[in-house]
Amino acid sequence: MMRFILPIVFLFTNCFFAQDNKVDTLNKFSYSELKNKFYNYNDNIKADKAKIIAQYYLQKAKNEKNTLQIADGYVLVHFNKNFSNALKYLDSAATITKNLKGTIYPSQTYLMKGNLYYKYDNLKVALDNYILGLQYAKEQKDQKLTAYANMNIAYLNSYIGKNAEAAKTFRYYLYNGNNITDESQHNQMRISLIYCYIELNKLDSANFLIKEGQRSLFTGKNKYIVSQYSYYSGYSNLKQKKYKAAIVELSKAYKYFSNINDDNANYTLFNLGKAFDGLANKEKAVEYFVVLDSNVKKTNITFPELREVYTYLIDYYKENNDKEKQIYYIDRFLKVDQKLDEQFRYLSTELPKKYDTPNLLQEKEDIIADLKNRKTFLYTSVSVLILILLLLVYFYYKAKKNEKQHRRIAQDLIHLIEKRNLETYDIKSETDLSEQVEIQNKVIKVIPEDVTQSILKNLEIFETKELFLKKGITSASLAKSIKTNTTYLSEVINTQKGKNFATYLNDLRINYALNRLVKDRRFRSYKLSVISDELGYNNEQAFSLAFKKKTGTTLSIYLKEIEKQSVSKNNINN
């Protein structure tokens, strides 16, 4: 999830605008008014003025020995401190309020700690603090703090790709948060929902919210929020492949975020690079990606899309034969990838365990309480449980049956590969061959014989030299490389190969993979993302789907069967 929105736990609805910033004039304001002044300055990136308010607030509370306000003062001060000092102030707030009853503490402290760790890219600890904050909010029956905890956890769901779930939370509080969120938080929900909609390819909904946000009076007061909407307008255009329009909007956002040294400049750099790549301007894309890497190296704040940046840079310098830079970006990729993997694994495991499951259990308790006095409850519950058990048994045996079938297919494939040369053998059934004959017998467009033979010869070179492993191959690019047109190329492949271009390309790649996975133990040990990349696929999901469609079994089962047979042969030889 992009950090355009760092969740804020406690804001106030009245916007108070100060006329005089001198400390000696602040004594006429109440605690509530001082908080409003602080958040106004803080939200508008006026850190120096916000610091003055926070320090005065804390000192005023200490002079008056007001424990609750001292804690609030620590919270205000922590916003504009570095990580270690900010954490100390929050710990002080937790210590001073540990015996207070009927306040927003300790839930407030844990949620603020979660935000702090989120800001500094320690998402594992952020989650743990959000969960604690949620637990205390529920114990205190505080509707607002419970809502804030749910919102914050939704950001983490979005980070691991659960944008549909996150969107439900953001949409709910966007349209049902009148008694919970203020104007600023309402805008946060809109921006967060825009991000989810873009990621879910619901671009019409995203564009509607972007225009709604740009029209709002609140947006015009804050350059930061104006830049956010410029960014998302550019991001939406990028998704629609409107690259020039995307660059215009993204450049506006980058100019602002880079001037205030905001981490969101990095996300803008990433999408600017993508936009220039879309215009086939690799040099400009690399320029933005290099700056992005430099920023990430300084802050160590990562996001999942960085993997794409480093693979792009590695490929670029490989094409330009710059081995020094190629090695450098490989090292950078490995470091960033390790951190991303650790965070993703932890969130994927702990979010369902600590958040989803407790929510489901709470729902179950509510249902039981609601049905407690109904005589039919017991019978209904038993029936449902029996049905679930039967379904579980059914799906279990069905899964086992499918797994057995996939293993058998994998074993047959391995056996065939060991007997035949996959470079000239297509792993297809006799039915496929008969379909090829049938296709050839149909009425086709007339192509000169010399053209047909020339295309077939070039296709043979294409297959022999394994040029099909190159990324981004299309019928147009292949036709251009062999000096023909796409119509002739497609017709020859359809009639002579018995398949369309996409199937032809996939079959070559999968046949190559089947053969090499059996022969090359080192290749089998690579990560799926690396294997798919070597085979010319854009991502591992595309490769896995193509493999299953072509072979009828899954890649994981195929690999397991190779290892089993390898172990079995070694045992026989020994």
C-alpha positions in Angstrom: 0.0 0.0 0.0 1.5 3.3 -1.0 2.1 5.6 2.0 0.2 8.6 0.6 -1.9 8.3 3.8 -0.2 7.7 7.1 -3.2 6.9 9.4 -3.8 9.5 12.1 -5.5 8.3 15.3 -6.9 11.4 16.8 -7.9 14.6 14.9 -10.4 17.3 15.8 -13.2 18.5 13.6 -12.9 22.3 14.1 -10.2 23.9 12.0 -8.7 26.8 14.0 -6.4 29.2 12.1 -3.8 31.1 14.2 -3.0 34.7 13.5 0.1 35.0 15.8 2.7 32.2 16.2 4.6 33.6 19.2 4.7 31.4 22.2 3.9 34.2 24.6 0.5 34.6 22.9 -0.6 31.0 23.2 -1.6 31.2 26.9 -5.1 32.5 25.9 -6.0 29.2 24.1 -7.5 26.1 25.6 -6.0 22.6 25.2 -8.6 21.9 22.5 -7.8 25.0 20.6 -4.0 24.3 20.9 -4.6 20.8 19.5 -6.5 22.2 16.6 -3.8 24.7 15.9 -1.2 22.0 16.0 -3.0 19.6 13.6 -3.6 22.5 11.2 0.1 23.3 11.0 1.1 19.7 10.9 -1.3 18.8 8.1 -0.1 21.7 6.1 3.6 20.7 6.4 4.5 23.6 8.7 6.6 21.5 11.1 8.4 24.5 12.9 5.1 26.1 13.9 3.6 22.7 14.9 6.7 22.0 17.1 6.2 25.3 19.0 2.6 24.5 19.7 3.4 21.0 20.9 6.2 22.1 23.2 4.0 24.8 24.7 1.1 22.4 25.1 3.4 19.9 27.0 4.9 22.5 29.2 1.5 24.0 30.0 0.2 20.5 31.0 3.3 19.9 33.2 3.0 23.2 34.9 -0.7 22.4 35.7 0.2 18.8 36.6 -2.6 17.6 34.4 -1.7 13.9 33.7 -4.1 13.4 30.8 -3.0 16.5 29.0 0.7 15.7 29.7 0.1 12.4 27.8 -1.6 14.3 25.0 1.4 16.6 24.9 3.8 13.7 24.5 1.7 12.5 21.6 1.8 15.9 19.9 5.6 16.3 20.4 6.3 12.8 19.0 5.0 13.7 15.5 8.0 15.8 14.5 10.8 13.8 16.2 13.0 11.1 14.7 12.0 7.5 15.2 13.9 6.8 18.5 12.8 10.0 20.2 9.3 9.7 18.9 9.1 6.2 20.4 10.4 7.6 23.8 7.6 10.2 23.9 5.0 7.6 23.2 6.4 5.3 25.8 6.2 8.2 28.3 2.6 8.7 27.4 1.9 5.0 28.0 3.7 5.1 31.4 1.9 8.2 32.7 -1.5 6.9 31.7 -1.2 3.3 32.8 -3.4 3.8 35.9 -5.9 6.2 34.2 -9.4 4.8 33.7 -12.1 5.9 31.2 -9.7 7.6 28.8 -8.6 6.9 25.2 -5.4 5.4 26.7 -3.8 2.8 26.3 -5.5 2.2 23.0 -4.4 5.6 21.7 -0.7 4.9 22.5 -0.7 1.5 20.7 -2.3 2.9 17.6 0.1 5.8 17.6 3.0 3.4 17.9 1.6 1.4 15.1 1.5 4.5 12.9 5.1 5.3 13.9 6.4 1.8 12.9 4.3 2.0 9.7 5.9 5.3 8.8 9.4 3.8 9.2 8.5 0.7 7.2 8.5 -1.8 10.1 5.1 -3.3 9.2 5.4 -6.3 11.4 5.6 -4.3 14.6 3.0 -1.9 13.2 0.5 -4.8 12.9 1.2 -6.0 16.5 0.6 -2.5 17.9 -2.6 -2.0 15.8 -3.9 -5.3 17.1 -3.2 -4.3 20.7 -4.8 -0.9 20.1 -7.9 -2.6 18.6 -8.2 -5.0 21.6 -8.1 -2.1 24.1 -10.5 0.0 22.0 -13.0 -2.9 22.1 -12.6 -3.3 25.8 -13.2 0.4 26.3 -16.1 0.2 23.9 -14.7 3.2 22.1 -16.3 3.3 18.7 -13.9 5.9 17.2 -10.7 4.1 18.3 -12.1 0.8 17.1 -12.8 2.4 13.7 -9.3 3.9 13.5 -7.7 0.6 14.3 -9.8 -1.1 11.6 -8.8 1.6 9.1 -5.1 1.2 9.9 -5.2 -2.5 9.6 -6.9 -2.1 6.2 -3.7 -0.3 5.0 -1.8 -3.4 5.8 -4.3 -5.6 4.0 -3.8 -3.5 1.0 -0.1 -3.8 1.3 -0.2 -7.6 0.9 -2.6 -7.3 -2.1 -5.9 -7.7 -0.3 -7.3 -4.6 -1.9 -10.9 -5.9 -2.2 -11.0 -6.4 1.6 -9.3 -3.1 2.3 -11.7 -1.4 0.0 -14.7 -2.6 2.0 -13.3 -0.9 5.1 -12.5 2.3 3.4 -15.8 2.4 1.5 -17.7 1.8 4.8 -16.1 4.7 6.7 -16.2 7.0 3.7 -20.0 6.7 3.5 -20.8 5.8 7.1 -18.3 7.7 9.1 -20.1 10.9 9.9 -19.9 10.3 13.7 -16.4 8.9 13.5 -14.2 10.7 10.9 -13.6 14.4 10.5 -13.1 16.2 7.2 -9.5 15.2 7.0 -10.0 11.6 7.7 -13.0 11.5 5.4 -10.6 12.7 2.6 -8.1 10.0 3.7 -10.8 7.3 3.2 -11.5 8.6 -0.3 -7.8 8.6 -1.3 -7.3 5.1 0.1 -10.4 3.8 -1.7 -9.1 5.4 -5.0 -5.8 3.4 -4.6 -7.7 0.2 -4.0 -10.0 0.8 -7.0 -7.0 1.5 -9.3 -5.3 -1.7 -8.1 -8.6 -3.6 -8.7 -8.9 -2.0 -12.2 -12.1 -0.3 -11.2 -10.9 2.8 -13.0 -14.3 4.4 -13.6 -15.0 4.3 -9.8 -11.4 5.6 -9.1 -11.8 8.5 -11.6 -15.1 9.5 -10.1 -13.6 9.7 -6.6 -10.6 11.6 -8.0 -12.8 14.3 -9.5 -15.0 14.4 -6.4 -11.9 15.0 -4.2 -10.5 17.7 -6.6 -13.8 19.5 -6.4 -14.0 19.5 -2.6 -13.4 22.7 -0.7 -11.2 20.9 1.7 -8.7 19.9 -0.9 -8.0 23.5 -2.0 -6.7 24.4 1.5 -3.9 21.8 1.4 -1.2 21.6 -1.3 -0.2 18.2 0.0 -3.7 16.8 -0.7 -3.8 18.6 -4.1 -0.6 16.8 -5.0 -2.1 13.5 -3.8 -4.9 13.8 -6.3 -2.5 14.8 -9.1 -0.6 11.6 -8.3 -3.7 9.4 -8.5 -4.9 11.1 -11.6 -1.5 10.3 -13.2 -1.6 6.7 -11.8 -5.1 6.2 -13.3 -3.9 7.5 -16.7 -0.9 5.1 -16.5 -3.2 2.2 -15.9 -5.1 3.2 -19.0 -1.9 3.5 -21.0 -2.4 7.3 -21.4 1.3 7.8 -20.8 1.7 11.4 -21.8 -1.3 12.5 -19.6 0.1 10.4 -16.8 3.5 12.1 -17.0 1.9 15.6 -16.8 0.0 14.8 -13.6 2.8 12.7 -12.0 5.4 15.5 -12.7 3.2 18.0 -10.8 3.0 15.6 -7.8 6.8 14.8 -7.9 7.7 18.5 -8.0 5.8 19.1 -4.7 6.8 15.9 -2.9 10.5 16.1 -3.8 10.6 19.7 -2.5 9.4 18.7 0.9 11.5 15.5 1.1 8.4 13.4 1.4 8.7 9.6 0.9 5.8 9.7 -1.5 8.1 11.2 -4.1 9.4 7.6 -4.5 6.1 6.2 -5.6 5.8 9.1 -8.0 9.3 8.3 -9.4 8.3 4.7 -9.9 5.2 5.5 -11.9 7.0 8.2 -13.9 9.5 5.5 -14.9 6.7 3.2 -15.9 5.1 5.9 -18.0 8.3 6.7 -19.9 8.8 3.0 -20.4 5.3 2.9 -21.9 6.5 5.5 -24.4 9.5 3.3 -25.1 11.8 5.8 -23.6 14.0 3.5 -21.7 16.8 6.0 -21.0 14.3 8.3 -19.2 12.7 5.4 -17.3 16.2 4.3 -16.1 16.9 7.9 -15.0 13.9 8.0 -12.7 14.5 4.4 -11.4 18.2 5.3 -10.6 17.0 8.3 -8.5 14.4 6.1 -6.8 17.0 3.5 -5.9 19.2 6.3 -4.4 16.3 7.5 -2.3 15.5 4.0 -1.1 19.1 3.4 -0.2 19.1 6.5 2.1 15.8 5.8 3.9 15.6 2.0 3.7 11.8 2.5 3.2 10.6 -0.1 0.7 7.4 -1.1 -1.2 6.6 -4.2 -3.2 6.9 -2.5 -6.7 10.6 -2.0 -6.1 11.2 -5.6 -7.4 10.1 -4.4 -10.8 12.4 -1.4 -10.7 15.5 -3.5 -10.0 14.7 -6.2 -12.6 14.2 -3.4 -15.1 17.6 -1.8 -14.3 19.3 -5.2 -14.3 17.9 -6.0 -17.8 18.8 -2.5 -19.0 22.4 -2.7 -18.0 22.6 -6.3 -19.2 21.5 -5.1 -22.7 24.1 -2.3 -22.5 26.8 -4.8 -21.4 27.5 -2.7 -18.2 28.5 -5.5 -15.9 29.5 -3.3 -13.0 26.1 -1.6 -12.7 24.4 -5.0 -13.4 26.1 -6.5 -10.4 25.3 -3.4 -8.3 21.6 -3.6 -9.0 21.5 -7.3 -8.5 22.9 -6.8 -5.0 20.3 -4.0 -4.3 17.5 -6.3 -5.6 18.6 -9.1 -3.2 18.7 -6.8 -0.2 15.3 -5.2 -0.9 13.7 -8.5 -1.9 14.7 -10.1 1.4 13.1 -7.3 3.5 9.9 -7.4 1.4 9.7 -11.2 1.7 10.1 -11.0 5.5 7.3 -8.4 5.9 5.0 -10.0 3.4 5.3 -13.5 5.0 4.7 -12.0 8.5 1.7 -10.0 7.5 0.2 -12.8 5.4 0.4 -15.1 8.4 -0.4 -12.8 11.3 -3.1 -10.6 9.8 -5.6 -13.6 9.4 -4.5 -15.0 12.8 -4.6 -11.8 14.8 -7.3 -9.8 13.0 -9.5 -11.9 10.6 -9.9 -14.9 12.9 -10.8 -12.9 16.1 -13.3 -10.9 14.0 -14.9 -14.1 12.7 -15.0 -15.5 16.3 -16.7 -12.3 17.5 -19.2 -12.6 14.7 -19.9 -16.2 15.8 -20.4 -15.1 19.4 -22.9 -12.4 18.3 -24.9 -14.9 16.3 -25.0 -17.3 19.2 -26.2 -14.6 21.6 -28.9 -13.5 19.1 -30.2 -17.0 18.6 -29.9 -18.1 22.2 -33.6 -18.2 23.0 -34.7 -19.8 19.8 -35.5 -23.5 20.0 -34.4 -24.2 16.4 -30.9 -22.9 17.0 -29.4 -26.2 18.1 -30.9 -28.1 15.1 -29.8 -25.4 12.7 -26.3 -25.4 14.1 -26.0 -29.2 14.0 -27.3 -29.3 10.4 -24.8 -26.6 9.3 -21.9 -28.3 11.0 -22.8 -31.7 9.4 -23.1 -30.0 6.0 -19.7 -28.3 6.5 -18.2 -31.6 7.5 -19.6 -33.3 4.5 -18.4 -30.5 2.2 -14.9 -30.7 3.8 -14.8 -34.4 3.3 -16.0 -34.0 -0.3 -13.4 -31.3 -1.1 -10.7 -33.3 0.7 -11.2 -36.4 -1.4 -11.7 -34.3 -4.5 -8.4 -32.5 -3.9 -6.7 -35.9 -3.2 -8.1 -37.3 -6.5 -7.0 -34.2 -8.4 -3.5 -34.4 -6.8 -3.2 -38.1 -7.8 -4.2 -37.3 -11.3 -1.7 -34.4 -11.5 1.0 -36.7 -10.2 0.2 -39.3 -12.8 0.4 -36.7 -15.6 3.7 -35.3 -14.2 5.1 -38.9 -14.1 4.1 -39.5 -17.7 5.6 -36.2 -18.8 8.9 -37.0 -17.1 8.9 -40.5 -18.7 8.3 -39.0 -22.1 11.0 -36.4 -21.7 13.5 -39.1 -20.8 12.7 -41.0 -23.9 12.3 -38.2 -26.4 14.1 -35.1 -27.4 11.8 -32.2 -26.3 13.4 -29.8 -28.7 11.5 -31.4 -31.5 8.7 -33.0 -29.6 5.5 -31.2 -28.6 3.9 -32.6 -25.4 0.4 -32.8 -26.9 -1.9 -35.7 -27.3 -2.8 -37.4 -30.6 -6.0 -35.5 -30.5 -4.0 -32.3 -30.9 -2.2 -33.8 -33.9 -5.4 -34.7 -35.6 -6.7 -31.2 -34.9 -3.6 -29.9 -36.8 -4.4 -32.0 -39.8 -8.0 -30.9 -39.7 -6.9 -27.2 -39.6 -4.6 -27.7 -42.6 -7.4 -29.2 -44.6 -9.6 -26.1 -44.2 -9.8 -23.3 -46.8 -6.9 -20.9 -46.1 -5.5 -17.7 -47.5 -3.1 -18.3 -50.4 0.5 -17.5 -49.5 3.3 -17.9 -52.1 5.2 -21.1 -51.5 8.6 -19.3 -51.3 7.2 -17.0 -48.6 5.8 -20.0 -46.7 9.2 -21.8 -46.8 11.1 -18.7 -45.8 8.8 -18.2 -42.8 9.1 -21.9 -41.8 12.9 -21.7 -42.1 13.0 -18.6 -39.9 10.6 -20.3 -37.4 13.0 -23.2 -37.2 15.9 -20.8 -36.4 13.6 -19.1 -33.9 13.0 -22.5 -32.2 16.5 -23.9 -32.5 18.2 -20.8 -31.1 15.6 -20.6 -28.3 14.7 -17.0 -29.2 11.2 -17.7 -27.8 12.7 -17.1 -24.3 13.1 -13.4 -24.9 10.6 -11.2 -23.1 7.9 -9.2 -24.8 7.7 -11.2 -28.0 4.6 -10.5 -30.1 3.5 -11.7 -33.5 4.3 -8.2 -34.8 7.9 -8.1 -33.4 8.6 -11.6 -34.7 7.2 -10.8 -38.1 9.3 -7.7 -38.3 12.5 -9.6 -37.3 12.0 -12.2 -40.1 11.0 -9.5 -42.6 7.4 -10.5 -43.2 4.0 -9.3 -42.1 1.8 -10.5 -39.2 -0.9 -11.8 -41.6 1.5 -14.2 -43.3 3.2 -15.2 -40.1 -0.1 -16.0 -38.3 -1.4 -17.9 -41.3 1.7 -20.1 -41.6 1.7 -20.8 -37.8 -2.0 -21.6 -37.9 -1.7 -24.0 -40.9 1.7 -25.5 -40.4 1.8 -25.6 -36.6 -1.9 -26.1 -36.0 -2.2 -23.4 -33.4 -2.4 -19.6 -33.0 0.7 -17.5 -32.3 0.1 -17.2 -28.5 -0.4 -21.0 -28.1 2.7 -21.6 -30.3 4.9 -19.3 -28.2 3.6 -20.8 -24.9 4.1 -24.4 -26.1 7.7 -23.6 -27.0 8.4 -22.1 -23.6 6.6 -24.8 -21.6 8.2 -27.6 -23.6 11.6 -26.0 -23.0 10.8 -25.7 -19.3 9.6 -29.3 -19.0 12.9 -30.5 -20.6 15.2 -28.2 -18.7 13.6 -28.8 -15.3 14.3 -32.5 -15.7 17.8 -32.1 -16.9 19.0 -29.1 -14.9 19.0 -29.5 -11.1 20.3 -26.0 -10.6 17.5 -24.6 -12.7 14.9 -26.4 -10.5 16.4 -24.7 -7.4 15.7 -21.2 -8.7 12.8 -19.2 -7.3 9.6 -19.4 -9.4 10.0 -15.7 -10.3 13.5 -16.3 -11.7 12.4 -19.4 -13.7 9.4 -17.5 -15.2 11.6 -14.6 -16.0 14.2 -16.8 -17.8 11.3 -18.3 -19.8 10.2 -14.9 -21.0 7.1 -14.5 -18.9 6.2 -11.2 -17.3 5.4 -12.8 -14.0 5.3 -16.1 -12.2 1.4 -16.2 -12.2 1.4 -16.1 -16.0 3.9 -18.9 -16.2 2.1 -21.1 -13.7 -1.2 -20.7 -15.5 0.4 -21.5 -18.9 2.1 -24.6 -17.4 -1.1 -25.9 -16.0 -3.0 -25.3 -19.2 -0.4 -26.9 -21.4 0.4 -30.0 -19.3 -2.7 -30.6 -17.2 -0.7 -30.7 -14.0 0.8 -28.1 -11.7 4.4 -26.9 -11.6 4.8 -27.8 -7.9 3.7 -31.4 -8.4 5.9 -31.7 -11.5 8.9 -30.6 -9.5 8.1 -33.0 -6.7 7.9 -35.9 -9.0 11.2 -35.0 -10.6 12.8 -35.0 -7.2 11.2 -38.3 -6.3 12.5 -40.0 -9.4 15.9 -38.4 -8.9 16.1 -39.8 -5.3 14.8 -43.1 -6.5 17.5 -43.4 -9.2 20.3 -42.4 -6.7 19.1 -45.1 -4.3 19.2 -47.7 -7.1 22.7 -46.6 -8.2 24.0 -46.7 -4.6 
